[in-house]
Structure formats: structure tokens, C-alpha cells
């Protein structure tokens, strides 16, 4: 039973860390990638669908992404979604079948904005880790109340969960530090 609580806690914290790292890696740092548009969703039939499910996204050159929708009636919706995203992207040209998205060069202002976005995501994920800890601690309290565990076991579990929490928050902070260095040293 204890292992279940600890394992579940660690699995949830690891998922949170993985999602955070993927999200931060989609932010354009040193090279362009189709994953940059992963966070953009298009409203289709009152449902939000990620852009990657309704269009083909490829790197056209070092500063341009080419988007080819599977249904050409979606061109305007895709364009609108890209313009409304907070990714600061420019749409260069819309042909009858493609949208070309220009990635602006990294200026000092953009670097500062990107660091700000990364820091906001970092804080959200620290809060998520703490929420996972709180849920696990509540489970422990419930088990103690139901007399499934002793008070000594309760204290041990709290310590283990706190160690996991400290570890994953440190991982998030280290990742933030690494990305900040990457951004500030990028020319």
C-alpha cells in the first residue's frame, strides 16, 4: 500500500515534469521546429483540435514553417489561430494550399519575453507538483484515519513524498536555468 502511494506520487510528478519540458522545448530557441505550433488549437465543430491533426507542418527553410491543411477550407481558421497565439509569429504568404509562417529573429526584447513565458510555466508546474504532494498527503491522512497505517508509517510516507517533491521542483528549476542560459547566450 505504501509503495502504491509513493509510486503514484512519483509517476504523477514525473508526468508533470515531462509535460513541462515538452512545453518549454516547443518554444523557439536556437532552431525552428514544427513542434513550435503544437500548442495551437483550431475550433472545428465546437471542439478544439491541435493544428497537427488537421494540417501537415514542415520546415521550409531556416526561418519558415510551411503549413498544408488536409482540408483547404481550414486555411483561414489556421491563420486566425496562429495570429491569436502568443507566439509572436508572422504569416508571410497564404497560397491556395499553404500558409508560410515566418519566425522573427531573436531580439533582446523577444528573449526577455520568452524568458518571461518560461518563468510563468515554471511557476505553474511548481504549483502542480505541490498539488500532487497535497493529494498524496490527503491519501495518507485517509489511510491513517481508517487505521490502515500507523502514525510512524504516516511520518515516513510524508518524508518520502516531501523528498520527491523537493527533487522534482529542483528538476524544474534546473531546466529553467538551462533554458535561460541557452536564450541569453544565443546570438
Residue pairs with C-beta under 8 A, 6 or more apart in sequence:
1 143
1 148
1 149
2 149
2 153
2 156
2 157
5 136
5 139
5 140
5 143
5 157
5 161
6 157
6 160
6 161
6 164
8 136
9 132
9 133
9 136
9 161
9 164
10 164
12 132
12 135
13 129
13 132
13 164
13 165
13 168
14 168
16 125
16 128
16 129
16 132
16 168
17 125
17 129
17 168
17 171
17 172
19 125
20 121
20 122
20 125
20 172
20 175
21 175
23 39
23 121
24 118
24 121
24 175
24 179
25 35
26 33
26 35
26 36
26 38
26 39
27 36
27 114
27 117
27 118
27 179
28 36
28 87
28 103
28 106
28 114
29 114
29 179
29 182
29 183
29 186
30 182
30 186
31 62
32 59
32 62
32 63
32 64
32 65
32 103
33 59
34 52
34 57
34 58
34 59
34 65
36 65
36 87
36 103
37 51
37 52
37 57
37 65
37 67
37 82
37 87
37 101
38 50
38 51
38 52
39 85
39 87
40 50
40 51
40 81
40 82
40 85
40 87
41 48
41 49
41 50
41 51
41 81
42 48
42 49
42 50
42 51
42 54
42 74
42 77
42 78
42 81
43 49
43 77
43 81
44 54
44 74
44 77
51 57
51 67
51 78
51 81
54 69
54 70
54 71
54 74
54 78
55 67
55 68
55 69
55 70
55 74
55 78
56 67
56 68
56 69
56 70
57 65
57 66
57 67
57 68
58 65
58 66
58 68
59 65
59 66
60 66
60 100
63 102
63 103
63 105
64 92
64 100
64 101
64 102
64 103
65 100
65 101
65 103
66 98
66 99
66 100
66 101
67 78
67 98
67 99
67 100
67 101
68 97
68 98
69 75
69 78
69 97
69 99
72 96
72 97
75 94
75 99
78 99
79 91
79 94
79 99
82 89
82 91
82 99
82 101
83 89
83 91
86 117
88 104
88 110
88 113
89 101
89 102
89 103
89 104
90 101
90 102
90 104
91 99
91 100
91 101
91 102
92 100
92 101
92 102
93 99
93 100
94 100
104 110
106 183
106 186
111 183
111 184
111 186
114 183
115 180
115 183
115 184
118 176
118 179
118 180
118 183
119 176
122 172
122 173
122 175
122 176
125 172
126 169
126 172
129 165
129 168
129 169
129 172
130 165
130 169
132 165
133 161
133 162
133 164
133 165
136 161
137 158
137 161
140 149
140 154
140 157
140 158
140 161
141 154
143 149
143 154
144 150
144 151
144 154
149 157
